[in-house]
Amino acid sequence: MKLVWQILAVVVISAIGGRALTGVRDNPWLAIPLGGIAVVLAVLVYRWVVGRAERRLVTELAGQGARGRSCADCSSVS
């Protein structure tokens, strides 16, 4: 059931963002920032839902460790 809530949350936000983008499809200057807002909102909602449903830190979207890792580090991971 956890997976259903996670997918449902992202689908709902994506549908709302899609409807908003459809409304401004003739104006690229408005569509670009609106699309960016929709993407950021979908990630934030996903992070919130995963944190609530699984009662854990959402390490997939954690800020720490997201940068600074080179391919040399990847070979040492088993």
Biopython code that builds the backbone (N, CA, C, O; Angstrom):
import numpy as np
from Bio.PDB.StructureBuilder import StructureBuilder

atoms = [
    (1, "MET", "N", (0.821, -1.196, 0.000)),
    (1, "MET", "CA", (0.000, 0.000, 0.000)),
    (1, "MET", "C", (0.869, 1.265, 0.000)),
    (1, "MET", "O", (0.462, 2.314, -0.500)),
    (2, "LYS", "N", (2.078, 1.140, 0.575)),
    (2, "LYS", "CA", (2.979, 2.291, 0.601)),
    (2, "LYS", "C", (3.321, 2.747, -0.811)),
    (2, "LYS", "O", (3.329, 3.942, -1.106)),
    (3, "LEU", "N", (3.601, 1.788, -1.670)),
    (3, "LEU", "CA", (3.962, 2.108, -3.046)),
    (3, "LEU", "C", (2.807, 2.808, -3.767)),
    (3, "LEU", "O", (3.026, 3.725, -4.558)),
    (4, "VAL", "N", (1.594, 2.373, -3.491)),
    (4, "VAL", "CA", (0.422, 2.983, -4.127)),
    (4, "VAL", "C", (0.324, 4.455, -3.748)),
    (4, "VAL", "O", (0.081, 5.300, -4.610)),
    (5, "TRP", "N", (0.512, 4.775, -2.459)),
    (5, "TRP", "CA", (0.440, 6.164, -2.016)),
    (5, "TRP", "C", (1.533, 7.010, -2.652)),
    (5, "TRP", "O", (1.303, 8.161, -3.026)),
    (6, "GLN", "N", (2.728, 6.430, -2.771)),
    (6, "GLN", "CA", (3.844, 7.170, -3.365)),
    (6, "GLN", "C", (3.577, 7.468, -4.837)),
    (6, "GLN", "O", (3.769, 8.594, -5.295)),
    (7, "ILE", "N", (3.140, 6.471, -5.561)),
    (7, "ILE", "CA", (2.854, 6.663, -6.986)),
    (7, "ILE", "C", (1.665, 7.598, -7.174)),
    (7, "ILE", "O", (1.683, 8.463, -8.050)),
    (8, "LEU", "N", (0.640, 7.428, -6.359)),
    (8, "LEU", "CA", (-0.544, 8.277, -6.465)),
    (8, "LEU", "C", (-0.199, 9.743, -6.224)),
    (8, "LEU", "O", (-0.702, 10.621, -6.925)),
    (9, "ALA", "N", (0.646, 10.012, -5.246)),
    (9, "ALA", "CA", (1.025, 11.397, -4.954)),
    (9, "ALA", "C", (1.738, 12.029, -6.144)),
    (9, "ALA", "O", (1.439, 13.166, -6.510)),
    (10, "VAL", "N", (2.667, 11.315, -6.743)),
    (10, "VAL", "CA", (3.404, 11.858, -7.882)),
    (10, "VAL", "C", (2.494, 12.008, -9.098)),
    (10, "VAL", "O", (2.623, 12.978, -9.845)),
    (11, "VAL", "N", (1.588, 11.075, -9.306)),
    (11, "VAL", "CA", (0.659, 11.162, -10.437)),
    (11, "VAL", "C", (-0.266, 12.363, -10.280)),
    (11, "VAL", "O", (-0.529, 13.070, -11.253)),
    (12, "VAL", "N", (-0.760, 12.600, -9.079)),
    (12, "VAL", "CA", (-1.664, 13.735, -8.859)),
    (12, "VAL", "C", (-0.928, 15.056, -9.109)),
    (12, "VAL", "O", (-1.452, 15.939, -9.788)),
    (13, "ILE", "N", (0.274, 15.192, -8.566)),
    (13, "ILE", "CA", (1.037, 16.426, -8.781)),
    (13, "ILE", "C", (1.397, 16.589, -10.253)),
    (13, "ILE", "O", (1.360, 17.701, -10.781)),
    (14, "SER", "N", (1.741, 15.498, -10.912)),
    (14, "SER", "CA", (2.067, 15.573, -12.339)),
    (14, "SER", "C", (0.849, 15.957, -13.164)),
    (14, "SER", "O", (0.968, 16.713, -14.128)),
    (15, "ALA", "N", (-0.314, 15.448, -12.796)),
    (15, "ALA", "CA", (-1.538, 15.805, -13.515)),
    (15, "ALA", "C", (-1.866, 17.285, -13.342)),
    (15, "ALA", "O", (-2.259, 17.961, -14.293)),
    (16, "ILE", "N", (-1.700, 17.775, -12.123)),
    (16, "ILE", "CA", (-1.969, 19.198, -11.878)),
    (16, "ILE", "C", (-0.975, 20.054, -12.656)),
    (16, "ILE", "O", (-1.357, 21.046, -13.277)),
    (17, "GLY", "N", (0.308, 19.669, -12.621)),
    (17, "GLY", "CA", (1.321, 20.403, -13.380)),
    (17, "GLY", "C", (1.076, 20.330, -14.877)),
    (17, "GLY", "O", (1.284, 21.312, -15.589)),
    (18, "GLY", "N", (0.639, 19.182, -15.356)),
    (18, "GLY", "CA", (0.327, 19.022, -16.779)),
    (18, "GLY", "C", (-0.822, 19.894, -17.221)),
    (18, "GLY", "O", (-0.792, 20.488, -18.298)),
    (19, "ARG", "N", (-1.845, 19.966, -16.372)),
    (19, "ARG", "CA", (-2.990, 20.834, -16.695)),
    (19, "ARG", "C", (-2.567, 22.307, -16.729)),
    (19, "ARG", "O", (-3.008, 23.074, -17.585)),
    (20, "ALA", "N", (-1.706, 22.683, -15.784)),
    (20, "ALA", "CA", (-1.235, 24.069, -15.749)),
    (20, "ALA", "C", (-0.396, 24.377, -16.989)),
    (20, "ALA", "O", (-0.519, 25.453, -17.575)),
    (21, "LEU", "N", (0.454, 23.434, -17.384)),
    (21, "LEU", "CA", (1.280, 23.652, -18.569)),
    (21, "LEU", "C", (0.455, 23.670, -19.845)),
    (21, "LEU", "O", (0.786, 24.393, -20.785)),
    (22, "THR", "N", (-0.601, 22.894, -19.889)),
    (22, "THR", "CA", (-1.485, 22.916, -21.053)),
    (22, "THR", "C", (-2.136, 24.291, -21.200)),
    (22, "THR", "O", (-2.363, 24.765, -22.313)),
    (23, "GLY", "N", (-2.428, 24.913, -20.086)),
    (23, "GLY", "CA", (-3.062, 26.229, -20.120)),
    (23, "GLY", "C", (-2.157, 27.323, -20.648)),
    (23, "GLY", "O", (-2.643, 28.338, -21.148)),
    (24, "VAL", "N", (-0.843, 27.136, -20.547)),
    (24, "VAL", "CA", (0.089, 28.180, -20.993)),
    (24, "VAL", "C", (0.996, 27.681, -22.115)),
    (24, "VAL", "O", (2.110, 28.178, -22.275)),
    (25, "ARG", "N", (0.538, 26.721, -22.879)),
    (25, "ARG", "CA", (1.391, 26.090, -23.900)),
    (25, "ARG", "C", (1.838, 27.053, -25.006)),
    (25, "ARG", "O", (2.832, 26.791, -25.683)),
    (26, "ASP", "N", (1.134, 28.136, -25.191)),
    (26, "ASP", "CA", (1.506, 29.092, -26.235)),
    (26, "ASP", "C", (2.489, 30.154, -25.745)),
    (26, "ASP", "O", (2.944, 30.985, -26.531)),
    (27, "ASN", "N", (2.816, 30.131, -24.469)),
    (27, "ASN", "CA", (3.714, 31.116, -23.892)),
    (27, "ASN", "C", (4.912, 30.401, -23.261)),
    (27, "ASN", "O", (4.839, 29.988, -22.104)),
    (28, "PRO", "N", (6.020, 30.246, -24.010)),
    (28, "PRO", "CA", (7.161, 29.505, -23.465)),
    (28, "PRO", "C", (7.802, 30.192, -22.261)),
    (28, "PRO", "O", (8.372, 29.514, -21.406)),
    (29, "TRP", "N", (7.722, 31.505, -22.176)),
    (29, "TRP", "CA", (8.312, 32.216, -21.050)),
    (29, "TRP", "C", (7.571, 31.930, -19.751)),
    (29, "TRP", "O", (8.142, 32.069, -18.670)),
    (30, "LEU", "N", (6.352, 31.547, -19.843)),
    (30, "LEU", "CA", (5.584, 31.169, -18.661)),
    (30, "LEU", "C", (5.629, 29.655, -18.443)),
    (30, "LEU", "O", (5.581, 29.189, -17.304)),
    (31, "ALA", "N", (5.719, 28.892, -19.529)),
    (31, "ALA", "CA", (5.709, 27.431, -19.425)),
    (31, "ALA", "C", (6.983, 26.890, -18.782)),
    (31, "ALA", "O", (6.925, 25.923, -18.023)),
    (32, "ILE", "N", (8.124, 27.497, -19.071)),
    (32, "ILE", "CA", (9.392, 26.989, -18.529)),
    (32, "ILE", "C", (9.436, 27.090, -16.999)),
    (32, "ILE", "O", (9.701, 26.082, -16.345)),
    (33, "PRO", "N", (9.191, 28.253, -16.406)),
    (33, "PRO", "CA", (9.218, 28.284, -14.932)),
    (33, "PRO", "C", (8.088, 27.480, -14.301)),
    (33, "PRO", "O", (8.262, 26.905, -13.226)),
    (34, "LEU", "N", (6.943, 27.437, -14.953)),
    (34, "LEU", "CA", (5.832, 26.656, -14.417)),
    (34, "LEU", "C", (6.164, 25.161, -14.427)),
    (34, "LEU", "O", (5.812, 24.438, -13.495)),
    (35, "GLY", "N", (6.830, 24.709, -15.467)),
    (35, "GLY", "CA", (7.271, 23.318, -15.525)),
    (35, "GLY", "C", (8.299, 23.012, -14.449)),
    (35, "GLY", "O", (8.259, 21.949, -13.829)),
    (36, "GLY", "N", (9.215, 23.939, -14.229)),
    (36, "GLY", "CA", (10.204, 23.769, -13.162)),
    (36, "GLY", "C", (9.561, 23.692, -11.790)),
    (36, "GLY", "O", (9.961, 22.881, -10.954)),
    (37, "ILE", "N", (8.570, 24.531, -11.562)),
    (37, "ILE", "CA", (7.843, 24.501, -10.291)),
    (37, "ILE", "C", (7.121, 23.168, -10.130)),
    (37, "ILE", "O", (7.100, 22.601, -9.037)),
    (38, "ALA", "N", (6.531, 22.667, -11.207)),
    (38, "ALA", "CA", (5.823, 21.383, -11.142)),
    (38, "ALA", "C", (6.780, 20.240, -10.802)),
    (38, "ALA", "O", (6.433, 19.347, -10.029)),
    (39, "VAL", "N", (7.977, 20.268, -11.378)),
    (39, "VAL", "CA", (8.965, 19.219, -11.105)),
    (39, "VAL", "C", (9.424, 19.285, -9.653)),
    (39, "VAL", "O", (9.481, 18.261, -8.972)),
    (40, "VAL", "N", (9.748, 20.473, -9.180)),
    (40, "VAL", "CA", (10.201, 20.625, -7.796)),
    (40, "VAL", "C", (9.102, 20.206, -6.828)),
    (40, "VAL", "O", (9.376, 19.546, -5.826)),
    (41, "LEU", "N", (7.879, 20.580, -7.115)),
    (41, "LEU", "CA", (6.755, 20.207, -6.259)),
    (41, "LEU", "C", (6.559, 18.695, -6.237)),
    (41, "LEU", "O", (6.278, 18.127, -5.181)),
    (42, "ALA", "N", (6.703, 18.032, -7.387)),
    (42, "ALA", "CA", (6.559, 16.574, -7.437)),
    (42, "ALA", "C", (7.631, 15.891, -6.591)),
    (42, "ALA", "O", (7.338, 14.925, -5.888)),
    (43, "VAL", "N", (8.857, 16.378, -6.652)),
    (43, "VAL", "CA", (9.935, 15.780, -5.849)),
    (43, "VAL", "C", (9.693, 16.010, -4.361)),
    (43, "VAL", "O", (9.877, 15.099, -3.554)),
    (44, "LEU", "N", (9.280, 17.227, -3.991)),
    (44, "LEU", "CA", (9.006, 17.518, -2.584)),
    (44, "LEU", "C", (7.856, 16.678, -2.042)),
    (44, "LEU", "O", (7.931, 16.175, -0.921)),
    (45, "VAL", "N", (6.798, 16.523, -2.824)),
    (45, "VAL", "CA", (5.662, 15.701, -2.390)),
    (45, "VAL", "C", (6.074, 14.237, -2.276)),
    (45, "VAL", "O", (5.682, 13.554, -1.330)),
    (46, "TYR", "N", (6.860, 13.754, -3.231)),
    (46, "TYR", "CA", (7.346, 12.377, -3.167)),
    (46, "TYR", "C", (8.182, 12.164, -1.906)),
    (46, "TYR", "O", (8.028, 11.165, -1.204)),
    (47, "ARG", "N", (9.058, 13.111, -1.636)),
    (47, "ARG", "CA", (9.903, 12.994, -0.446)),
    (47, "ARG", "C", (9.056, 12.969, 0.825)),
    (47, "ARG", "O", (9.321, 12.182, 1.734)),
    (48, "TRP", "N", (8.050, 13.820, 0.889)),
    (48, "TRP", "CA", (7.179, 13.874, 2.058)),
    (48, "TRP", "C", (6.393, 12.572, 2.221)),
    (48, "TRP", "O", (6.295, 12.035, 3.325)),
    (49, "VAL", "N", (5.836, 12.068, 1.119)),
    (49, "VAL", "CA", (5.034, 10.841, 1.190)),
    (49, "VAL", "C", (5.895, 9.647, 1.582)),
    (49, "VAL", "O", (5.471, 8.827, 2.396)),
    (50, "VAL", "N", (7.089, 9.536, 1.022)),
    (50, "VAL", "CA", (7.972, 8.417, 1.373)),
    (50, "VAL", "C", (8.359, 8.501, 2.846)),
    (50, "VAL", "O", (8.366, 7.485, 3.541)),
    (51, "GLY", "N", (8.679, 9.690, 3.324)),
    (51, "GLY", "CA", (9.025, 9.861, 4.733)),
    (51, "GLY", "C", (7.897, 9.480, 5.659)),
    (51, "GLY", "O", (8.132, 8.888, 6.712)),
    (52, "ARG", "N", (6.673, 9.810, 5.285)),
    (52, "ARG", "CA", (5.515, 9.478, 6.115)),
    (52, "ARG", "C", (5.144, 8.001, 6.013)),
    (52, "ARG", "O", (4.860, 7.364, 7.027)),
    (53, "ALA", "N", (5.144, 7.461, 4.821)),
    (53, "ALA", "CA", (4.693, 6.085, 4.627)),
    (53, "ALA", "C", (5.691, 5.065, 5.170)),
    (53, "ALA", "O", (5.299, 4.066, 5.774)),
    (54, "GLU", "N", (6.982, 5.319, 4.955)),
    (54, "GLU", "CA", (7.985, 4.337, 5.361)),
    (54, "GLU", "C", (8.649, 4.686, 6.685)),
    (54, "GLU", "O", (9.449, 3.906, 7.202)),
    (55, "ARG", "N", (8.327, 5.845, 7.234)),
    (55, "ARG", "CA", (8.864, 6.290, 8.528)),
    (55, "ARG", "C", (10.382, 6.148, 8.599)),
    (55, "ARG", "O", (10.934, 5.541, 9.517)),
    (56, "ARG", "N", (11.032, 6.729, 7.595)),
    (56, "ARG", "CA", (12.489, 6.699, 7.534)),
    (56, "ARG", "C", (12.965, 7.950, 6.836)),
    (56, "ARG", "O", (12.180, 8.685, 6.237)),
    (57, "LEU", "N", (14.272, 8.183, 6.921)),
    (57, "LEU", "CA", (14.853, 9.284, 6.166)),
    (57, "LEU", "C", (14.860, 8.914, 4.687)),
    (57, "LEU", "O", (15.126, 7.766, 4.331)),
    (58, "VAL", "N", (14.578, 9.856, 3.856)),
    (58, "VAL", "CA", (14.545, 9.609, 2.416)),
    (58, "VAL", "C", (15.959, 9.824, 1.884)),
    (58, "VAL", "O", (16.313, 10.920, 1.450)),
    (59, "THR", "N", (16.754, 8.767, 1.924)),
    (59, "THR", "CA", (18.156, 8.882, 1.535)),
    (59, "THR", "C", (18.327, 9.030, 0.028)),
    (59, "THR", "O", (19.367, 9.509, -0.424)),
    (60, "GLU", "N", (17.340, 8.634, -0.752)),
    (60, "GLU", "CA", (17.436, 8.771, -2.212)),
    (60, "GLU", "C", (17.501, 10.241, -2.624)),
    (60, "GLU", "O", (18.072, 10.577, -3.661)),
    (61, "LEU", "N", (16.921, 11.101, -1.814)),
    (61, "LEU", "CA", (16.865, 12.522, -2.149)),
    (61, "LEU", "C", (17.619, 13.372, -1.136)),
    (61, "LEU", "O", (17.385, 14.577, -1.041)),
    (62, "ALA", "N", (18.511, 12.761, -0.385)),
    (62, "ALA", "CA", (19.266, 13.497, 0.623)),
    (62, "ALA", "C", (20.267, 14.434, -0.044)),
    (62, "ALA", "O", (20.834, 14.111, -1.088)),
    (63, "GLY", "N", (20.473, 15.576, 0.558)),
    (63, "GLY", "CA", (21.428, 16.538, 0.009)),
    (63, "GLY", "C", (22.861, 16.102, 0.218)),
    (63, "GLY", "O", (23.701, 16.301, -0.660)),
    (64, "GLN", "N", (23.157, 15.507, 1.371)),
    (64, "GLN", "CA", (24.512, 15.034, 1.654)),
    (64, "GLN", "C", (24.805, 13.793, 0.825)),
    (64, "GLN", "O", (23.969, 12.895, 0.720)),
    (65, "GLY", "N", (25.971, 13.748, 0.250)),
    (65, "GLY", "CA", (26.367, 12.587, -0.537)),
    (65, "GLY", "C", (25.894, 12.635, -1.974)),
    (65, "GLY", "O", (26.226, 11.747, -2.760)),
    (66, "ALA", "N", (25.133, 13.644, -2.334)),
    (66, "ALA", "CA", (24.641, 13.738, -3.700)),
    (66, "ALA", "C", (25.710, 14.258, -4.640)),
    (66, "ALA", "O", (25.606, 14.091, -5.855)),
    (67, "ARG", "N", (26.735, 14.885, -4.089)),
    (67, "ARG", "CA", (27.800, 15.414, -4.930)),
    (67, "ARG", "C", (29.145, 14.994, -4.349)),
    (67, "ARG", "O", (29.236, 14.570, -3.197)),
    (68, "GLY", "N", (30.161, 15.118, -5.148)),
    (68, "GLY", "CA", (31.502, 14.859, -4.673)),
    (68, "GLY", "C", (31.952, 13.416, -4.757)),
    (68, "GLY", "O", (32.979, 13.065, -4.176)),
    (69, "ARG", "N", (31.233, 12.583, -5.446)),
    (69, "ARG", "CA", (31.618, 11.180, -5.571)),
    (69, "ARG", "C", (32.124, 10.938, -6.987)),
    (69, "ARG", "O", (31.423, 11.214, -7.960)),
    (70, "SER", "N", (33.328, 10.426, -7.094)),
    (70, "SER", "CA", (33.893, 10.199, -8.424)),
    (70, "SER", "C", (33.776, 8.725, -8.796)),
    (70, "SER", "O", (33.397, 7.893, -7.971)),
    (71, "CYS", "N", (34.102, 8.418, -10.025)),
    (71, "CYS", "CA", (34.034, 7.031, -10.480)),
    (71, "CYS", "C", (35.048, 6.155, -9.765)),
    (71, "CYS", "O", (34.837, 4.948, -9.645)),
    (72, "ALA", "N", (36.138, 6.727, -9.288)),
    (72, "ALA", "CA", (37.121, 5.939, -8.530)),
    (72, "ALA", "C", (36.481, 5.421, -7.242)),
    (72, "ALA", "O", (36.811, 4.327, -6.784)),
    (73, "ASP", "N", (35.569, 6.200, -6.657)),
    (73, "ASP", "CA", (34.882, 5.759, -5.446)),
    (73, "ASP", "C", (33.896, 4.637, -5.745)),
    (73, "ASP", "O", (33.636, 3.799, -4.882)),
    (74, "CYS", "N", (33.350, 4.610, -6.947)),
    (74, "CYS", "CA", (32.345, 3.610, -7.309)),
    (74, "CYS", "C", (32.936, 2.205, -7.368)),
    (74, "CYS", "O", (32.237, 1.234, -7.079)),
    (75, "SER", "N", (34.209, 2.079, -7.737)),
    (75, "SER", "CA", (34.809, 0.755, -7.870)),
    (75, "SER", "C", (35.036, 0.103, -6.512)),
    (75, "SER", "O", (35.124, -1.122, -6.431)),
    (76, "SER", "N", (35.133, 0.890, -5.450)),
    (76, "SER", "CA", (35.373, 0.315, -4.135)),
    (76, "SER", "C", (34.090, -0.139, -3.453)),
    (76, "SER", "O", (34.147, -0.832, -2.437)),
    (77, "VAL", "N", (32.946, 0.237, -3.987)),
    (77, "VAL", "CA", (31.664, -0.156, -3.421)),
    (77, "VAL", "C", (31.302, -1.536, -3.895)),
    (77, "VAL", "O", (31.317, -1.806, -5.096)),
    (78, "SER", "N", (30.975, -2.421, -2.964)),
    (78, "SER", "CA", (30.632, -3.792, -3.385)),
    (78, "SER", "C", (29.160, -4.035, -3.347)),
    (78, "SER", "O", (28.707, -5.133, -3.669)),
]
sb = StructureBuilder()
sb.init_structure("model")
sb.init_model(0)
sb.init_chain("A")
sb.init_seg("    ")
for serial, (resi, resn, name, xyz) in enumerate(atoms, 1):
    if name == "N":
        sb.init_residue(resn, " ", resi, " ")
    sb.init_atom(name, np.array(xyz, "f"), 0.0, 1.0, " ", f" {name:<3s}", serial, name[0])
structure = sb.get_structure()
